[in-house]
Amino acid sequence: MMKQQLVKAYLKLPPLVQNVLVSLYGIKLYVERYGVGRRAAEKMLKNSESYSFSEMERLQEDAFVDLAHYAIDNVPFYIEWAKNKGISKSNISSIDDLSLFPVIEKEMIRDSPSSFVSKKYRNKKLISLSTSGSTGSPLEIYTDNHTRTLHYAFFTRLRSWFGVEKRGGRATFLGRIVVPQGQKRPPFWRYDFGQNNLLMSTYHLSEDNLSSYIEKLTAYRPVEIFGHPSSIYRVANYIIDNDSCGKVKPNVVITTAETLMPYQRTAIEKAFDCPVVDQYGCTEMAFFASQCESGEMHFHPEHAIIEIVDSKNCIVKPGVRGQLVATSLISKVMPLIRYKVGDTLSVSEEKSKCHPGFPIIKFLEGRTDDLVYKKDGGSVGRLSPIFRSDKNVTLSQITQEESGDITVLVVPNEKYNDKNREMIRRELVERVGDDLNISIFEVESIPKEKNGKFRPVKSYYKRIVD
């Protein structure tokens, strides 16, 4: 609730003051992401990116054995598991012993997140993160500055492949609320001086406003554009329709958080006349994947050990589609060993020519949330972050009816109350406007689709948008 009050107060401030506050928060994030240990991590990753498959496997094995021993000594869940199974640290001596560990389902973390937090960090100030709930149910994750620094070293390496420095000048299109929903005139962005980052509102990308976005991007000249492909695609289409391709030409466009569709890639590449790189990861920092300079989609193996399993959690052969199970090698705050992410994919049998030790992702079935459309024709993607853990919801689904009205189904937990309902409504209004009818219903369960998948956002709105 405090966070909502702060956002409400922020939105009432003058743009100049908002820029100051955004920059102060950016400095905080920069310290968390690029703090102590940054240089050592970046140097290690620079060296290991050319490792052979066997060299990378040895690196993973050493990291896994160290992590497994640590977890058995310090993490309540693994302490209890090892005790019940009669397993000691002496039983864990190679990467093959990963199979001794159970597969961790999301529900296990949701039901008891503290049991996965190391006792060594119990009395320390930790960073609490909440997953976006892209599968309908958010998780609470704990980390610290050191782990965040290790994680962002992988972003640094990815950006370095395309000549982008940490503060090289970035324009970001994510789901952050940076300007009031009702604002009708530019600027529809705020500037984060701490990270040299132009935060562009994705909730004001209407046909009437797009020209002002292009004017700002042209003046700002970002080295990198980063964000949701659905939003960047809308900007790209406007550029193409107005014969302005190459007018804004960054070194790279990096897409994240949504599935990058082939038609989106084609339009974005044409509009910005630069490489388009898809990045794939999760709030849990359980793994890191991205395309490289040659266009191959890779898991970064120094970050995590990857397994692809079938419905019985048995490992499938390369090339066969299955569920992603990841063992993060970078966090000792909340170690996740054999964590089932919930995405379907396959890895290639082929070895990479550009990065020999990196697995190649052959197929990735991403999280394709439907888009919700506002009355002014603007589309809004990634509404699932509304249902972070502070809403006390275990499962949620947003449906936009043919009329445009929105129906929200939530499965509440025991802490859910009227305030949570109002928070959900308010955050929806902040994103889609107040001219759509929003109905929220508490239910005991939400059915899956006929194919067994769960869709957190469904849209049947038939309005044709240019």
Order of alpha helices (4+ residues) and beta strands (2+ residues): alpha-alpha-alpha-alpha-alpha-alpha-beta-beta-alpha-beta-beta-beta-alpha-beta-alpha-beta-alpha-beta-beta-beta-beta-beta-beta-beta-beta-beta-beta-beta-alpha-beta-beta
